[in-house]
């Protein structure tokens, strides 16, 4: 069960990376770019959800008995990464 939580934390952290990519694309978007601010952010959110669901489905297929701790670790890590990112952005200002 501990291994499932640790793997969930790792996959939740990996699931946060597309959100960072979308944020950077939105930050660098110009008024005339094809991929606007909202489009870049939504693309990051979509890719993040796809990664998280794919990892969760793989856990369901290969280790059904540890799905709950895995998914809780995954979602918890994603929330913690987002909170740390937001706090560091606020403190840098």
PASEDREN-370986 format. One record per atom (N, C-alpha, C): residue number from 1; atom name; x, y, z. Coordinates in pm, whole numbers. Atoms other than C-alpha are relative to their C-alpha. Layout:
N
    nr   atom       xx       yy       zz
   NUM     CA        X        Y        Z
...
//
This chain:
93
    nr   atom       xx       yy       zz
     1      N       82     -119        0
     1     CA        0        0        0
     1      C       87      125        0
     2      N      -90     -115       -4
     2     CA      289      238       75
     2      C       59       26     -138
     3      N      -53      -14      135
     3     CA      432      172     -270
     3      C     -104       65      -91
     4      N      107      -58       81
     4     CA       95      259     -425
     4      C      -13      149       27
     5      N        9     -142      -33
     5     CA       84      591     -239
     5      C      118       76      -59
     6      N     -119      -66       55
     6     CA      440      675     -342
     6      C      -10       12     -152
     7      N       19       -8      146
     7     CA      366      590     -706
     7      C     -110       99      -36
     8      N      104     -100       22
     8     CA       49      800     -681
     8      C       54      141       14
     9      N      -61     -132      -17
     9     CA      251     1095     -553
     9      C       87       35     -120
    10      N      -85      -25      117
    10     CA      497     1058     -839
    10      C      -86       31     -123
    11      N       84      -24      118
    11     CA      223     1036    -1102
    11      C      -81      129       15
    12      N       68     -128      -20
    12     CA       38     1332     -946
    12      C       91      117      -29
    13      N      -98     -104       32
    13     CA      354     1538     -970
    13      C       24        9     -150
    14      N      -15        1      146
    14     CA      401     1431    -1332
    14      C     -125       59      -65
    15      N      125      -56       53
    15     CA       35     1522    -1391
    15      C       -8      151       13
    16      N       -2     -146      -14
    16     CA      111     1878    -1278
    16      C       85       67     -108
    17      N      -90      -58       99
    17     CA      378     1931    -1545
    17      C      -73       62     -121
    18      N       72      -68      109
    18     CA      127     1999    -1830
    18      C      -64      132       42
    19      N       54     -128      -47
    19     CA      -27     2271    -1614
    19      C      108      108       -3
    20      N     -111      -95       10
    20     CA      314     2437    -1591
    20      C       26       39     -145
    21      N      -19      -29      143
    21     CA      353     2407    -1967
    21      C     -108       93      -52
    22      N      109      -88       42
    22     CA       11     2562    -2025
    22      C       13      140       56
    23      N      -19     -132      -60
    23     CA       91     2844    -1785
    23      C      110       77      -73
    24      N     -108      -68       73
    24     CA      417     2921    -1965
    24      C      -43       40     -140
    25      N       51      -37      132
    25     CA      246     2913    -2304
    25      C      -94      120        8
    26      N       92     -113      -17
    26     CA      -23     3149    -2177
    26      C       76      127       36
    27      N      -80     -115      -38
    27     CA      237     3377    -2027
    27      C       70       62     -120
    28      N      -72      -47      117
    28     CA      422     3403    -2358
    28      C      -89       29     -120
    29      N       91      -21      112
    29     CA      112     3435    -2577
    29      C      -15      150      -29
    30      N       22     -138       41
    30     CA       70     3754    -2774
    30      C     -145       18      -41
    31      N      139      -25       40
    31     CA     -252     3920    -2883
    31      C      -34      -62     -134
    32      N       26       55      133
    32     CA     -213     3783    -3235
    32      C       36     -147      -13
    33      N      -39      141       10
    33     CA     -102     3430    -3150
    33      C     -123      -87      -21
    34      N      110       92       27
    34     CA     -314     3139    -3265
    34      C      -50      -66      127
    35      N       37       64     -126
    35     CA     -311     2981    -2921
    35      C       -1      109      107
    36      N       12     -111      -93
    36     CA     -441     3249    -2689
    36      C       24      -41      143
    37      N      -23       25     -142
    37     CA     -416     3276    -2313
    37      C      -89     -114       52
    38      N       92      102      -50
    38     CA     -725     3070    -2235
    38      C       22     -134      -69
    39      N      -23      124       73
    39     CA     -648     2815    -2505
    39      C      121      -75       54
    40      N     -120       65      -54
    40     CA     -302     2748    -2366
    40      C      -27      -59      138
    41      N       32       51     -133
    41     CA     -433     2711    -2011
    41      C      -92     -121       -7
    42      N       92      114       14
    42     CA     -715     2481    -2119
    42      C       70     -122      -57
    43      N      -79      111       53
    43     CA     -470     2270    -2318
    43      C       80      -67      112
    44      N      -73       55     -114
    44     CA     -259     2229    -2003
    44      C      -90      -78       93
    45      N       94       70      -87
    45     CA     -562     2133    -1796
    45      C      -44     -132      -64
    46      N       42      122       70
    46     CA     -676     1882    -2059
    46      C      109     -106        4
    47      N     -110       97       -3
    47     CA     -334     1718    -2082
    47      C       25      -53      141
    48      N      -16       44     -138
    48     CA     -308     1706    -1703
    48      C     -105     -104       37
    49      N      105       96      -30
    49     CA     -644     1532    -1670
    49      C       19     -131      -76
    50      N      -24      122       78
    50     CA     -557     1288    -1948
    50      C      108      -84       65
    51      N     -106       75      -66
    51     CA     -232     1193    -1775
    51      C      -48      -66      129
    52      N       46       54     -128
    52     CA     -399     1148    -1439
    52      C      -97     -116      -22
    53      N       94      109       27
    53     CA     -681      937    -1583
    53      C       69     -122      -59
    54      N      -71      114       58
    54     CA     -442      721    -1787
    54      C       76      -75      109
    55      N      -70       66     -110
    55     CA     -228      654    -1479
    55      C      -97      -75       91
    56      N       99       66      -86
    56     CA     -539      572    -1274
    56      C      -58     -125      -67
    57      N       52      116       72
    57     CA     -674      338    -1542
    57      C      104     -112       -3
    58      N     -105      101       -5
    58     CA     -338      162    -1558
    58      C        7      -66      137
    59      N        2       59     -134
    59     CA     -354      115    -1182
    59      C     -119      -93       17
    60      N      118       85       -8
    60     CA     -706      -26    -1211
    60      C       24     -133      -73
    61      N      -23      121       80
    61     CA     -595     -271    -1479
    61      C      102      -93       67
    62      N     -109       84      -49
    62     CA     -275     -391    -1311
    62      C       -4      -28      150
    63      N        0       21     -146
    63     CA     -338     -352     -935
    63      C     -129       55       59
    64      N      132      -48      -42
    64     CA     -706     -320     -856
    64      C      -12       13      152
    65      N       15       -2     -145
    65     CA     -659     -381     -485
    65      C       59      125       67
    66      N      -60     -120      -59
    66     CA     -457      -59     -429
    66      C      -41      128      -73
    67      N       43     -116       78
    67     CA     -656      182     -645
    67      C      -28      120       89
    68      N       37     -113      -86
    68     CA     -790      396     -359
    68      C      122       73       56
    69      N     -117      -74      -48
    69     CA     -452      474     -195
    69      C       78       66     -113
    70      N      -72      -56      115
    70     CA     -297      530     -538
    70      C      -66      130      -46
    71      N       71     -118       51
    71     CA     -563      775     -654
    71      C        1      111      105
    72      N       -7     -103     -103
    72     CA     -566      957     -319
    72      C      138       64        3
    73      N     -136      -55        8
    73     CA     -188      997     -340
    73      C       19       86     -123
    74      N      -11      -72      126
    74     CA     -216     1112     -699
    74      C      -69      136        8
    75      N       76     -126       -8
    75     CA     -483     1374     -638
    75      C       58       91      108
    76      N      -61      -80     -104
    76     CA     -321     1486     -315
    76      C      128       67      -47
    77      N     -124      -58       52
    77     CA       14     1538     -487
    77      C      -28      110     -101
    78      N       35     -104       96
    78     CA     -151     1733     -767
    78      C      -46      126       71
    79      N       47     -117      -76
    79     CA     -324     1961     -516
    79      C      114       69       74
    80      N     -113      -58      -71
    80     CA       -7     2009     -313
    80      C       94       73      -96
    81      N      -84      -67      100
    81     CA      195     2091     -626
    81      C      -62      132      -44
    82      N       67     -124       40
    82     CA      -65     2346     -731
    82      C        5      104      110
    83      N       -6      -94     -112
    83     CA      -71     2502     -384
    83      C      141       58       16
    84      N     -138      -48      -11
    84     CA      308     2523     -367
    84      C       33       96     -114
    85      N      -23      -88      115
    85     CA      318     2675     -716
    85      C      -65      136       22
    86      N       70     -127      -23
    86     CA       60     2938     -626
    86      C       62       81      112
    87      N      -62      -72     -112
    87     CA      225     3025     -295
    87      C      134       59      -42
    88      N     -129      -55       43
    88     CA      568     3063     -454
    88      C      -17      115      -97
    89      N       25     -112       91
    89     CA      425     3286     -727
    89      C      -43      124       76
    90      N       43     -114      -81
    90     CA      260     3507     -465
    90      C      116       58       81
    91      N     -113      -48      -81
    91     CA      576     3528     -253
    91      C      106       69      -84
    92      N      -98      -64       88
    92     CA      791     3627     -552
    92      C      -40      142      -36
    93      N       45     -135       33
    93     CA      580     3937     -610
    93      C       38       91      106
//
